[in-house]
């Protein structure tokens, strides 16, 4: 009749302090006014209202919609009405949750990726500078060694020329220089 499970009706009865008539065996006997009351509770629950707010509506007859108080039974209560929170079906809520979660995770990943990119670039730059410096040192050492080799070769060639001439040729050379 109401469209909810029996345990939900029992829960509402307890939470809303409803007096439902019982037969001699202690079983609940719902009359039309009880059914109408439960239908009203279901209506407000389907609108997204919490049970505490439904109790307030049933007790005082008004509810707050977006900041404006609406009177249901002709009497209005001062300021203590409840806002209606629309609860969407699970699939819509789930999709919205997933979208929000995707956005949050996406933004976090973007920030993290930017930080990682800067760290990787800094590390690569430092590595390249270190390797370049080592190569330059190697080249300078090779250049220095090659220069030393060339000078050694020149000295060796000059010494070889001196050896070829021999001591006798050197002696004659000296005699020519002497008067």
Number of C-alpha atoms within 10 A of each C-alpha: 7 15 9 11 8 10 9 10 16 14 11 17 15 12 12 17 10 12 10 14 12 11 8 6 6 8 10 13 10 12 10 8 9 16 13 14 14 19 16 16 23 20 14 17 17 13 14 16 20 16 16 12 20 23 16 17 22 17 11 17 18 23 26 17 13 10 12 11 18 16 15 13 12 9 10 15 15 6 11 12 21 20 17 18 12 11 13 12 8 9 9 11 12 12 11 12 12 12 12 12 12 12 12 12 12 12 12 12 12 12 12 12 12 12 12 12 12 12 12 12 12 12 12 12 12 12 12 12 12 12 12 12 12 12 12 12 12 12 12 12 12 12 12 12 12 12 12 12 12 12 12 12 12 12 12 12 12 11 11 12 11 13 11 9 11 11 11 9 12 13 12 11 11 11 10 9 8 7 5
